[in-house]
């Protein structure tokens, strides 16, 4: 069944935007009476049928609606974007499919990418939301400085993943918390000063396994680890 993203959905009828209407009628070849699904990115899932198959204003009639509750835990990844934007787009897509709740983007001392436009990433997240059957669209935060970000997170449930020769706990041992935030550094890793600043605030260092991971791989591994730990521990 085709799925459409409708953040401004109204009931009992809804008209798809022109671009989505064109896709529905000319690409998917939907006709009056055909069934579709709508999601608003805030837990709402709606069954609908095509009332008027117009390529500019495809009108839908809502037939059923439900509210999907959030999970009992939150997965938040704060990552320093890579120089290669394609790798960040891949991360947003896969993390959304996997079920990340929030992604923050950090500007660190060793960051090669200093600015980031969210518009493209938000579109990728919406596409991944529809493809994977998710009901909640992840929150994507504007890029912020590392030292600005540290004070706004709860240090008791925030962890910093780094590669420095330091005592670290496996993330799987500490990830069973209501809101788990994992900091992932740039391709050159966090600086010793950034690691020290995080530790000074009570943020614990963690490891993500035995191998050295790329930034985007580390972020995705962190999301997966939090899910597995919470599923196993209930």
Secondary structure as GFF3:
##gff-version 3
##sequence-region A 1 234
A	DSSP	beta_strand	3	5	.	.	.	ID=ss1
A	DSSP	beta_strand	13	15	.	.	.	ID=ss2
A	DSSP	alpha_helix	18	22	.	.	.	ID=ss3
A	DSSP	pi_helix	23	27	.	.	.	ID=ss4
A	DSSP	beta_strand	35	39	.	.	.	ID=ss5
A	DSSP	beta_strand	44	52	.	.	.	ID=ss6
A	DSSP	beta_strand	59	67	.	.	.	ID=ss7
A	DSSP	beta_strand	74	79	.	.	.	ID=ss8
A	DSSP	alpha_helix	85	98	.	.	.	ID=ss9
A	DSSP	beta_strand	102	107	.	.	.	ID=ss10
A	DSSP	alpha_helix	118	132	.	.	.	ID=ss11
A	DSSP	beta_strand	139	140	.	.	.	ID=ss12
A	DSSP	beta_strand	144	145	.	.	.	ID=ss13
A	DSSP	alpha_helix	146	150	.	.	.	ID=ss14
A	DSSP	three_ten_helix	155	157	.	.	.	ID=ss15
A	DSSP	beta_strand	158	161	.	.	.	ID=ss16
A	DSSP	beta_strand	169	170	.	.	.	ID=ss17
A	DSSP	three_ten_helix	171	173	.	.	.	ID=ss18
A	DSSP	beta_strand	179	184	.	.	.	ID=ss19
A	DSSP	alpha_helix	192	200	.	.	.	ID=ss20
A	DSSP	beta_strand	204	207	.	.	.	ID=ss21
A	DSSP	alpha_helix	215	233	.	.	.	ID=ss22
###
